[in-house]
Amino acid sequence: MAFCKLVTVLLLIHNTGGLSGAKVRSSIVGGHNALKGRWPWMVHLNITSDGINQWRCGGTILDHDWVLTAANCWDKKLAPNIFRSMAWVGSYSLQKASARYMGILYVISHPKYQATSSGYVNNIALVKLNKKIIFSKDVFKVNLPNTSQNFSPSSKCWITGWGNVKTGGTLYPETLQELEINIIDQSVCNAVHPELTSDMICAGDQAGGKDACKGDYGGPLVSSDFFQVGIMSYGSRKGCGLPGHPGVYTKVSEYLHFINSYIKRDEEASSEI
């Protein structure tokens, strides 16, 4: 009974935006409802600073108690309160009960993460959950690439998330959205994003109309064979889904040492107990 009351309260808070606080919504322009169970690693991060002001980010399951996301979701300027924030695991429709509502122990942002005038660098973070996730066909960890895997320009990838699907307006479906986009050649992207480094990758549709958008941070860019290529970092300051303005993603294969240094260390510590 207590759990049912907790679920009801969580859904009420989510759907009303707390009581009176503003929300930063995630956004996928040009997407459509995902097939339920197709993205079992997808995590909805419901983050708040004080229980009223809240924002949402995406993430992916790395292991039984680790989630991969973007560091700017937890930027100190936002004053996130990790003890009042939650990870929703196994969600599809946010207006219905999630498989699990997981508390957060702590967040490890990359030590060289930085917000700049044009975007973010080293925009990656690890979220440690307070309990272990029980895997099932609808809840499972994502595949990470290795450094030798090559995702070339024009490679087909997918982005997933919950949020705005309307260009030039606002429309927020609560069902998980998916969208197929292409990786964009680095030299082409550099013309729009001269701050781009080898730790970043661009993806989108050069014709416009298909894009992630401001607020959709932390969500995955996944290859057609289901490896996580990138983490949504930022887009054009001019708007979402604009022709010739692809989104920028943190390149996961460049951060395997950062990821594994914590995941493996945690596994070794657990095995010694």
C-alpha positions as CSV (number, residue, x, y, z in Angstrom):
1,M,0.0,0.0,0.0
2,A,2.8,2.4,0.9
3,F,4.5,1.7,-2.5
4,C,1.2,2.4,-4.4
5,K,0.9,5.8,-2.5
6,L,4.5,6.6,-3.5
7,V,3.9,5.8,-7.1
8,T,0.8,8.0,-7.1
9,V,2.7,10.9,-5.6
10,L,5.6,10.6,-8.0
11,L,3.3,10.6,-11.0
12,L,1.3,13.5,-9.6
13,I,4.5,15.5,-9.1
14,H,5.8,14.6,-12.5
15,N,2.6,15.5,-14.4
16,T,2.0,18.8,-12.6
17,G,5.6,19.9,-12.5
18,G,5.8,19.8,-8.7
19,L,3.3,22.3,-7.4
20,S,4.2,25.5,-9.2
21,G,7.8,25.1,-10.4
22,A,9.1,25.5,-13.9
23,K,10.4,22.4,-15.8
24,V,13.2,22.0,-18.3
25,R,11.7,19.6,-20.8
26,S,13.6,17.1,-23.0
27,S,13.0,17.4,-26.7
28,I,13.1,15.2,-29.8
29,V,11.9,16.8,-32.9
30,G,10.6,14.6,-35.8
31,G,10.4,11.4,-33.7
32,H,7.5,8.9,-33.1
33,N,6.4,6.6,-30.4
34,A,9.0,3.9,-29.8
35,L,8.1,0.2,-29.8
36,K,7.7,-0.8,-26.2
37,G,10.6,-2.8,-24.9
38,R,12.9,-1.8,-27.8
39,W,15.2,0.3,-25.7
40,P,15.5,-1.6,-22.4
41,W,18.5,0.5,-21.2
42,M,16.6,3.8,-21.4
43,V,16.4,5.7,-18.1
44,H,14.3,8.8,-17.2
45,L,16.2,11.1,-14.8
46,N,13.8,13.2,-12.8
47,I,16.0,15.8,-11.2
48,T,15.2,18.6,-8.8
49,S,16.9,21.2,-6.7
50,D,14.2,21.7,-4.1
51,G,11.3,19.5,-4.9
52,I,9.6,22.3,-6.9
53,N,12.0,23.3,-9.6
54,Q,12.8,20.2,-11.6
55,W,14.2,19.2,-15.0
56,R,14.5,15.9,-16.9
57,C,17.3,14.2,-18.6
58,G,17.9,10.9,-20.3
59,G,20.4,8.2,-19.3
60,T,21.3,4.6,-20.0
61,I,21.8,1.5,-17.8
62,L,25.5,0.6,-17.6
63,D,25.3,-2.1,-15.0
64,H,23.1,-3.2,-12.1
65,D,23.6,0.1,-10.2
66,W,25.2,2.6,-12.7
67,V,23.6,4.9,-15.2
68,L,25.4,6.9,-17.9
69,T,24.3,10.4,-18.6
70,A,25.5,14.0,-19.3
71,A,27.4,16.1,-16.7
72,N,25.4,19.2,-17.5
73,C,22.3,17.6,-16.1
74,W,24.1,17.9,-12.7
75,D,25.8,21.2,-13.3
76,K,26.5,23.0,-9.9
77,K,24.8,26.1,-11.2
78,L,21.5,24.2,-11.2
79,A,22.0,23.1,-7.6
80,P,20.7,19.6,-8.1
81,N,19.6,17.7,-5.0
82,I,20.5,14.1,-5.7
83,F,18.6,12.9,-2.6
84,R,15.4,14.3,-4.0
85,S,16.0,13.3,-7.6
86,M,15.2,9.9,-9.0
87,A,16.0,7.5,-11.8
88,W,13.0,5.9,-13.5
89,V,14.0,2.5,-14.9
90,G,11.8,0.5,-17.3
91,S,9.6,3.5,-18.2
92,Y,7.7,3.8,-21.4
93,S,4.7,6.1,-20.7
94,L,5.6,8.5,-17.9
95,Q,2.0,8.8,-16.9
96,K,2.0,5.1,-16.0
97,A,3.9,3.3,-13.2
98,S,7.6,2.7,-14.0
99,A,9.2,-0.7,-13.5
100,R,11.4,0.8,-10.7
101,Y,11.9,4.2,-9.1
102,M,15.5,4.3,-8.0
103,G,17.1,6.7,-5.5
104,I,20.5,8.1,-6.2
105,L,23.6,7.7,-4.0
106,Y,25.9,10.1,-5.8
107,V,26.9,11.4,-9.2
108,I,30.4,11.4,-10.7
109,S,30.9,14.1,-13.4
110,H,34.0,14.0,-15.5
111,P,36.8,15.9,-13.6
112,K,37.4,18.1,-16.7
113,Y,33.7,18.8,-17.5
114,Q,33.2,22.4,-18.3
115,A,30.5,24.6,-19.6
116,T,31.7,27.0,-22.3
117,S,30.2,29.9,-24.2
118,S,29.4,27.6,-27.1
119,G,28.6,24.3,-25.4
120,Y,30.2,21.8,-23.1
121,V,33.4,19.8,-23.0
122,N,33.8,16.3,-21.4
123,N,30.1,16.3,-20.9
124,I,29.7,12.9,-19.3
125,A,28.6,11.7,-15.9
126,L,28.0,8.4,-14.0
127,V,25.0,8.1,-11.6
128,K,25.3,5.6,-8.8
129,L,21.9,4.1,-7.8
130,N,21.1,3.2,-4.2
131,K,19.8,-0.2,-5.1
132,K,20.6,-2.8,-7.8
133,I,18.5,-3.0,-10.9
134,I,16.9,-6.4,-11.6
135,F,17.3,-7.1,-15.3
136,S,14.5,-8.4,-17.5
137,K,13.6,-8.4,-21.1
138,D,12.4,-4.8,-20.7
139,V,15.2,-3.6,-18.4
140,F,18.8,-4.3,-19.4
141,K,22.1,-2.6,-19.8
142,V,23.4,-0.9,-23.0
143,N,26.2,-2.1,-25.1
144,L,29.3,0.1,-25.1
145,P,31.5,0.3,-28.1
146,N,35.2,-0.4,-28.2
147,T,37.9,2.0,-29.5
148,S,38.3,0.0,-32.7
149,Q,34.6,0.3,-33.8
150,N,34.2,2.8,-36.5
151,F,31.0,4.7,-36.9
152,S,31.4,6.6,-40.1
153,P,29.6,9.6,-41.5
154,S,26.1,8.7,-42.8
155,S,26.0,5.7,-40.3
156,K,22.4,5.3,-39.2
157,C,21.8,5.8,-35.5
158,W,18.8,6.3,-33.1
159,I,18.1,8.8,-30.4
160,T,15.4,8.2,-27.7
161,G,13.7,10.3,-25.1
162,W,10.6,11.9,-23.8
163,G,9.6,15.4,-24.8
164,N,8.8,18.0,-27.3
165,V,8.1,16.7,-30.8
166,K,7.0,20.0,-32.4
167,T,9.3,22.3,-34.4
168,G,8.7,26.0,-33.5
169,G,6.2,25.1,-30.8
170,T,5.5,23.0,-27.8
171,L,4.0,19.5,-27.7
172,Y,5.0,17.1,-25.0
173,P,3.9,13.5,-25.4
174,E,4.7,11.4,-22.3
175,T,5.4,8.3,-24.4
176,L,9.1,7.4,-25.2
177,Q,10.0,8.8,-28.6
178,E,12.5,7.4,-31.1
179,L,14.1,8.9,-34.1
180,E,16.6,7.6,-36.7
181,I,19.3,10.1,-37.7
182,N,22.7,10.1,-39.4
183,I,26.2,10.7,-38.0
184,I,27.5,13.9,-39.7
185,D,31.0,14.2,-41.2
186,Q,33.3,15.9,-38.7
187,S,34.5,18.5,-41.2
188,V,31.0,19.4,-42.1
189,C,30.0,19.8,-38.4
190,N,33.2,21.8,-37.7
191,A,31.9,24.5,-40.0
192,V,28.9,25.0,-37.7
193,H,30.6,24.0,-34.4
194,P,34.2,25.2,-34.7
195,E,34.7,24.3,-31.0
196,L,34.2,20.6,-31.9
197,T,37.0,18.2,-30.6
198,S,37.8,14.6,-31.3
199,D,35.9,13.7,-28.1
200,M,32.6,14.8,-29.8
201,I,30.5,13.6,-32.6
202,C,27.7,15.2,-34.6
203,A,24.4,13.7,-35.7
204,G,21.2,14.8,-37.2
205,D,19.6,15.5,-40.5
206,Q,21.2,18.1,-42.8
207,A,17.8,18.9,-44.3
208,G,16.5,19.7,-40.9
209,G,13.3,18.6,-39.0
210,K,14.9,15.8,-37.2
211,D,16.9,16.5,-34.0
212,A,17.3,16.4,-30.3
213,C,17.0,19.7,-28.6
214,K,17.8,21.8,-25.6
215,G,16.9,19.9,-22.4
216,D,17.3,16.5,-23.9
217,Y,20.7,16.0,-22.3
218,G,22.1,12.7,-21.3
219,G,20.0,10.6,-23.8
220,P,21.8,8.1,-25.9
221,L,22.8,8.0,-29.6
222,V,22.7,4.3,-30.5
223,S,24.0,2.6,-33.6
224,S,21.8,0.4,-35.7
225,D,23.4,-2.7,-34.1
226,F,22.7,-1.3,-30.7
227,F,26.0,0.2,-29.4
228,Q,25.9,3.5,-27.6
229,V,27.9,5.8,-29.8
230,G,27.2,9.1,-28.0
231,I,25.5,11.1,-25.3
232,M,23.3,14.0,-26.2
233,S,25.3,17.1,-25.1
234,Y,24.0,20.3,-26.9
235,G,22.5,21.6,-30.1
236,S,22.4,24.9,-32.0
237,R,21.6,28.0,-30.0
238,K,19.5,29.2,-33.0
239,G,16.9,26.4,-32.5
240,C,16.1,22.8,-32.9
241,G,15.9,20.8,-36.1
242,L,17.3,23.6,-38.3
243,P,18.8,22.7,-41.7
244,G,22.6,22.4,-41.5
245,H,22.7,22.5,-37.7
246,P,23.3,19.0,-36.3
247,G,23.4,18.2,-32.6
248,V,26.6,17.5,-30.7
249,Y,27.1,14.3,-28.7
250,T,29.8,13.2,-26.3
251,K,31.7,10.4,-28.1
252,V,31.4,7.4,-25.7
253,S,34.4,5.4,-27.1
254,E,36.7,8.2,-26.0
255,Y,35.6,7.8,-22.4
256,L,35.8,4.1,-21.8
257,H,38.6,4.5,-19.3
258,F,36.6,7.0,-17.3
259,I,33.6,4.7,-17.3
260,N,35.4,1.5,-16.6
261,S,37.6,2.9,-13.9
262,Y,34.5,3.3,-11.7
263,I,32.4,0.4,-12.9
264,K,35.2,-2.2,-12.6
265,R,36.4,-0.7,-9.3
266,D,32.9,-1.1,-7.9
267,E,32.7,-4.7,-9.2
268,E,36.0,-5.6,-7.6
269,A,35.0,-4.0,-4.3
270,S,31.7,-6.0,-4.3
271,S,33.5,-9.3,-5.0
272,E,35.7,-8.8,-2.0
273,I,32.8,-8.5,0.4
